[in-house]
Amino acid sequence: MSAEREYHGLGVAPGVAIGVAYVRETGGLEVPERKLRKVAVPDEEVRLEKAVELARRQIRRLQNRTGDLPGTASEELGFLLDAYQQMLCDSRLVRGAKARIVDERVNAEAAVQHEIAAIAETFQAMDDAYIAARFDDIREVGNRIIRNLTRKPLRAFSTAPKGSLVITDQLTPADMAQIDPALVAGAASSLGGAEGHTAIMARALGLPTVLGVPDLMTQIHPGDTVIIDGTVGRVVLTPSEKTLRAYQQRRDKLRRESRRLSRLRNLPARSRDGSDFVLHANVDLPMEMPIVAQAGAEGIGLLRSEFLYMNRETLPTEDEQYAIFRDMVEAMEGLPVTIRSLDVGADKPADVVTSAFGTTQSTALGLRGIRLALIESDILETQFRAMLRAASHGPVRILLPMVSNTSEVMKARELLQKAAKRLKRRKIAVPDPLPPLGIMIEVPGAALAADALARDSDFFAIGSNDLTMYTLATDRANEHVAHLFDPLHPAVLRLIQFATSAALRARIPISICGEMAGEPRYAALLVGLGLRELSMSPASIPRVKQRIREMDALAAATRANLIMDQTDSGRIATLLDDFNALA
């Protein structure tokens, strides 16, 4: 037996899986490139069209299979495959490849490969993992076209033995559609990130998965015993008997914990002393909606609308945005949906919006959020009209990002009223009264001016990530200063306290929707500061709910008062952790 070896990657779907390795090497795509004579160009265009059409048929076959997938995975993949079909129609990828065949006189395979590389350049500058992960979808569609052109199909997983673990260099969402959780116990790959569709699919399937494991494929052999720990992102090859027993115990414990947390879904987020709290979900993509329902969220506290503007050459229309917002509002079945207006700039570039201003103008301290939206007011008004139309299908709240003064709120409210009037002139129903208009508290100046902003806002949502970054002048993506990013810094906590107190005095709702909200460790502190509404990743809801149900809200307030007297974040952390250890 080989010696035990341990590898680390990104744990994207929690749980422990133990089994034998089913290895599939996709290998790099060898794309031949050749120059075409002018007379051969039309035939090459036809070759590309046939490969694209074959890809469409392949995707349709996958779409027909989605109904057989367990749990929410069917809906998850349905959204994604719809997007794949759109990419196979009149997208930049297909148009660009056709143009390269004509202009550069290269064969179809090379044309697709070059266009994938050109699109990749657009995404490489993005420091946002979620947005950068969208390129994986484009690459998957492009590679499918290339495989059709080169006639090199991938081997399916239907031959995987029961209880096996899929090990591959790259695992795509389409691959996930062909994995039967009754046969396959877990998966790991050399490539992939936590924000991609593969990760979302793995979570929907409940399949322990680790992605982005360097050198995995060079060390593993078919039939090797493997442990996949999707909770911490660990892969163990040929484990010792001691390691195997330890992980078997841990797997059984996690299964029991998962069953316990799942029973919380329909229970209220109520503390031991009877205080009720509201747990909402943060959503980036329509395909996440089934996970929201599965987690037991009481609404959507933050719907990021940026996905509508990414990887496009034209702005999304009012009707296009309305259709997507409507579907998401209807999916919540009467629960509130908070839609944030466009927040691009800085680490979330959208060339279709920001190209006119140049990259230097859309930095973290530059033209982003509401600042950009008010300059490009037609874009914001179009969004408002789509949101207002969607609000006829269920409760909607509208959220403005990066607000720093009251004039921005008043200008946005004028645009919202203008949008409503235009819809009425078109004989389109508009909610009366208009949906609540709130602001993100993510700029220190907004927190300090919260009393004034509360007079012009219908609700607040604290964005703890940006608030911490701006308060401490720290970019957590910068390895040299990332250690300074501390949500427990006294200055950050005082700004949260100041904004919360201002909202409570003004009797307007306030929530927190940054990473602090989804961390059970911080729950008692946030509760103690007066927050009653928390919005987080759907996967975090069960654990935060569990923590709330364990605590006494009055005791949490007492501990928060003690914490707010401290001047050192280390002491704050100790006081918080001691309180958490008590209940």
N, C-alpha and C positions, 0 to 999 in steps of 0.2 A: 504493500500500500504506500502511495506517495505521501510525503510530509504535508501537514496542514499548511495552507497558504490563505492569507486574508487580503482582500482588496476593498477599496472604498470608492463609492460614487455618490450619486444623489438618490436618497430614498424618496420616491415620488408616490408610492402607494403603500401604506403601513401594513405591518403584519410579518410573520415569519413563515417561510416555506422551506421544506426539506424534501429532497428527492434526487433523482438521477438527472444528469445533464442531457438535454436534447439540443445538440449544437447545429446551428445553421449559419453558414458563412455566406453572406450576400456578396462580399467582395466589392472592390471598386469597379465602377463601370468603365470599361475600356471603350472609349468613343473614337472611332476612326474619323479623321478629317481629310477631306479631299476637295480640290477645286473643281468646279463644274464648268463645262463649256456652256455658252449662252443658250444653245439649243436644248440643253438638258435641264434647264431651270424649271420649266413647266412640269416635267415629270417628277422632279424632286418635290415640288409643291404638293403634287398629288400624293406622293409617299407620305409626306407629313400629315396631310389631311386624313389619310387612311389610318395612320397610327393614332392620331387624336380621336378619330371615331371609334377605333378599337378600345381605347382607354375609356371612352364614354360608356361603351357596352360593359366593360369590366366593372366600372363603378356602379352601373345599374344592377349588375348581378350581386354586388356587395350590398346595395341598397335593399334588394329583395331578401337578403339573408338577415338583415338587422332585426327583424321581428323575432328571431329565434334567440337573440342575445338576452341574458338574464338581467333583472333589475333595471336600472336606469341606463345601462349601456346602449340599449336600442335607440333611445332618443339622442343620447350623446353622439353616437356615430351618425345618426340620421342628419343632424345639423352639419356635421363635418363633410359628409359625402355630398350634400347639396352644394356646399362651398366648392368642393372639388369639381363638380359638374359645371359650375359657373366659370372656374378657372380654365376648363376645357372648351369654353365657348369663345367669347371675344375678350380674353384677358390680355394683359401686357405680355405674359409668357408666350402665348400662341401668336399674337400679332408680331411680337419682336422676332420670334423664330422665322416666321414667314418673310419678314422684311430682310433678315440676314441672308436667307436663301437667294433672294432677288438681288440685294445690294452687294453682298460679299461673295456671292456665287460659291457657297459652301454647302456640303451635304446636310440633310435634315438633322441627323444626330448631332453634328457639330454645331449647327445653328441653335438647337435647343440648349446644348451645353453652354454655349457662349452667352445666351440670354439668361440662363440661371446664374452664371457668374456675374453678369451685369446687375441683376436684381440684388445679388448678395452684397455688392458694394454699397447699395443703399442702406442695407440693414446693419452693416458692420460697425457703423458709427454709433449705433444705438446702444446706450448703456442701460436699457430697460430689458430685463430678461424675458418678460411677457411678450413685448413687441418683437424682439429679436426672434423669439420662438415661432412667430408666424411665418418666417422664412422656411422653416422645416416643411410646412404644408406645400409651399411653392416647389421646393426641391422634390418632394414626394411625387407630385403630379408630373413634373418635368422628367424625373427618372422613369416613371411609368411609361411615358411616351418614348423615351430612349430605348427602354427594354423591348417595347413593341417594334421599334425600328430595327434593333439588333437581334430580335427573336431570342432573348435570353430571359424567360420567365422565372420567377422565384418559386422555390419549392414550398408548398403549403405545410401547415402544422398538423394535418389530419392523421399523419402517421406517428405522431408523438405518443409514447406509451403513457398509460394512466399514471398520474401522480408525478410526471416529469416536470423539469424546469427548463423553459426555453432560454437558451443562451445564444446570442447573436451579436453581430457588430452593430446593427442598426435595427430598431424596432419601430415600425411605422403604425399609425392608426389603422390603416388597412390591414396590417398584420394582426392587430388586436381583434379585428372583426372576425378573423378566422381562428382565433384561439377559443377553445371550449374549456371553460373553467372546471368542468367535470373531469377533464383529462389533464389539463395543465395546472400546476399548483402555484407557479410563480414565474417571473421572467427577469432577465438582466441583459444589458447591452453595453457595448463600448461607447456608443454615442447617445446623445439625447439630453434634454434639460427638463427642469421641474415645471416649466410653464407651458410646455408643448401639449398638443392634443393627445399624444401617446400617453402622457402622464395622466391627463384627465380621464382617458378611457380606462387606464389601469385602475384608477380609483373607483370608477363606476362599476367595473367588473369585480372589485374587491380582491384584486390579484396582487399580492406582494411583489413589488417591482423596484429594481435599482437600475438607474440609467447613468451613462457617463462614467463607466468603470475602465480606466486606462489599462491596456495590456491584457485585458480579460481573455481575449480570443487566442492569445499566444500561449496561454498556460493550461487551458482546459481541454479535455478529451471527452468524446461521447461516452456516456455511461458513468462518468465520475460522480461520486456523491457530492452534492452541493447544498449549502445553506444560503438562502436569500433573506436578508433582514431589511425589508422595505421601510421600517420605521427609522433606522439610523443610517441607512445607506451602506450596508456591509454585505459582502459576498465572501463566503468561506468555502474553499475547495478542499476536498478530501479531508474533512474534519476528523480530529481524534475522537475516541469514544467519550472522553470527558466533555469535549466541546459539544458533541452530538447530544448527549444527555441534557446538558444545560440549555441548549436551544429547544429541545423537545418540551422541556418544562416551561420555557418562556413562551413558546408557541401556544401551549395549552392555556397559559395564563392570559395571553392577549386575546384568545378566542372568548374566554369567559368575560373579560373586560368589554370586548366589543358587543357581546350579547347584552351586557348590563347597560352600556351606553345607548344601545338601540332602543331599549325600553323607555328611555327618557324623552324620546321624540315627541310624544303627545302629552308630556307633563309640563306644567308651567315652570318658568324660570323664577322660582319663588324662594326667598331665603327662609331660614328656620324660624325667624321672628315674623314672617308673614308679609314681607315687602316683595312686590312684584316688579320684575324687570322684563325688558323687551330685547330679544336677540334677533338681529337682522343679518342678512347675508350681503357680502360684497360680491359683485358679479362683473366679469370682464367680457364674457362672450355669451351669446344666446344658448350655446350648447351646454352651458353649465346649469341651466334651469332645472333639469331633473335632479341634480345633486342638491340644489337649494331645497326642493321639496323633501328629499330623502333626509336631510339634516334636521328638519323640523323648524326651519326659519319662520319667523312671524312677519316677514316682509323682506324687501330688498332695501337696505339702507344706503347703498351706493352702487349705482349702475354706471360704469364708466363708458361713455359714448365714443371714446377714441377709436375703437375697433372699426367703426363705420368709415373712418378716414384713412386707414392704413393701407399701404400697397395699392393705391389707386392713382389714376391719372386725371380723373374727374371727381368733382365733389358729389357726395350722395344727394339725391333729390329729396324733396319733402316727402313724396309718396314712399320712397324706399325706406327712409327713416321711420315714417309712420307705421309701415307694415311690420317692421322689426319690433318697435316699441309696443305696438298693439299686441303682438303675439306674446311678448314677455309679460305685459300687464294681465292679459287674459289667463296666462299660465299660473299666475299667483292667486287666481280665484277670489278676488276681493281684498287681498292683503295689500298693503301700501307698497309702491315702487318709487324710490327716489332716484331720479335720473339727473346725473351731473352733466352740465353743458360741456362742450368741447374743452378739453384741457391738453393742448399740445404745446410743444416747445420744450426746451431743456433736453431731458433724456427721453422725451416722447415726440420725436419729430414726425411730422406728416407733410411731406413735400408738397402735396396738393394744396396745403394751406399756407405753409411758412416759406416757400421758395422765393416769394416776392420780397421778403425782408432780409434774407441772408442768414446764415447759421449763427453769426455773432450776435444777432439781435434777439435770438430766441433761447438765450441761456437761462439758467436758474434764476438769475436776477434781472432778466430782460423781458422780452415780449412773449409772455405765456399766459395761459389761463384766461381770466376775464379781461385782462389787458389786451390780448390779441383779439378776443371775441368782440370787444367793443369797437376796435378798429375795423375788423371785418364784420360789420354789423349785419350784413345780408346773410352771412353764414349762421350767426346766432339767431336771427329772426326765423330763418328756415327751420332750425332746430326747435325753436319755440313752437312754431306751427305744428310740427310733427308731434311734439310732446302734448300739446293741447288736444289734438285729435285723439291721441292715445288715451288721454284722460277721460274720454267718453266711455271707455271700456273698463275702467276701474280706478281706484284712488292713486293719484300721481302727485309727487312732490318734485319741484325743480330746484336743483342745487347749483350754485355758482362757485367756481374754483378761484383761488388766489386773490380773493377780495382783500383790500387793505383800507378802503375808506367808504364812507356812506354815498358819495357821488356815484361810485360804480354800481351800487345796488339800485339807486334811483334811475340811472340810465338803463340798466337792464330791465327794471320794472316797466319803464316807458316802452321799451321794445316788446316786452311781453304783451302789454295792452294793445300795441300796434298790431302785433301778430293776431291777437284775438279779433280785432276789428276787421282785418283782411279776411279771416275765415268766415266771419258773419256775413260779409259782403258776398262771399262765394256760397252762401246758404249752407255752411257746414256747422254742425252743432259744436258749441263751445261750453265747457262746464261753467256754471254760475253758482258760487263765486269761482274765480280762477284758481288753479292749483296753488298751494303755498309756495312761496319763493324764499329759499334759504341760502345761507352762505357757508363756505368752508372756513373754519378758523385754522389756518396753517401758516400765517404770517404773524410774527410777534406783535406787529403793530395792530393787527386785527384783534388779537387777544386783549391787548391793553386798551383798545377802543371799543371793547365789546358792549359796554353800556350804551354808547351812541349807536352802534350797529344794530343792536337789538330793537331800537325804535323803528328801523326801516326793514327789518328782516322778520320772516315768519318762523324761522327755526335756524339753529346752528348745527353744524357737524364738524367736530374737531378732527383734523387730519394730523395725527400724532407723528407720522413719519416726517413730513415736510416741516412741521412745527419744531421738531427736535433738530432737524438739519439747519434750519434758518436761525434758531436760537443759539445753537452752539457753533455756527459757521463750520459745519462738518459734513463732508461728503462721505457717506458710509461706503461708497463704491471705491474710494481712494484708500488703498492699503496702508498708506502712511498716516492717515488720520482716522481710519475707521474705528479704532479703539476709543476715540473720544465721543462717538455717537452713543449717548446714554439717556434713555427715556426717563430714568430716575434722577437725573440732574435736578437740583432744587429749582433752577430757573424754569425748566420745562414744566415741572409740576405746579409751580406758582401760576404760570400762564394758563394751564388747564383749569386750575382752581378759579382763577379770575374770570375766565370765559364762562365756566359753569355757573358761578354765582351770579353773573350778569344775566344769563338766560333765565335762571330761576327767579330773579327779581322782576324781570320783564314778563314772566309767565309764558315763555315760549319754549318749545321742545328743544332739547340739546342731546346729541349723541356723539360718540367717538367711533371713528371708522378706520383708524390706522392699525398697525400691527399690535399695539398695546391691547386693543380690544379683544384680539383673538388669543391672547396668552393668559391661561388660567392663573399664572403667578400674579398678574397685575389686577385681577378682577376685584379683589377686596379693596385695593387702594382706589380704584375708579368708583366703586360703589360708595366707599367712604367719602369721596369728594363730592358726591351728590348726583353722579350720573346714573340714569335709570334705563338708558337705551344704548346698546353696544352693537356695532356692525362689524362683521368679520368674515373671513373665508368660511364657506359652508362647512368644511371639514373640522373647523375649530368649535363649532356651536355645541356639540354634545359635551365636550370637556369643560367649556366655560359654564354651561348650564349646570353640570355636576358640581363645579366649585361654588356657584351661587347657592345651590340648594343645600350645600354643606355649611355655609357661613351664617353668622348673625349680622344683619345689616347695621344695627346700632353699634355693635362691637367694632365693626369695620370702620364706622364713622369716628369712633373714639381713637382707634389706632391711626387713622388718617390724620386727625388733628395732631397727634404726637409726631407723626412723620413730617408734617408741614412745619414743625418747629426746628427741624434739623437743617444743618448747613452742608452736610457731607453726604454724597450719594452712596458711599459705602455703608454708612450708618443707616441710611434710609433702606437700603437693600436688606440689611440684617433685621431691622424692625419688621419689614414686610414678610420676610421668609419665616421669622419666628411666629408671626401671626398665622401664616398659612399652615405651619406645622401643628397648630393647636386645633385646627378643624379643616 
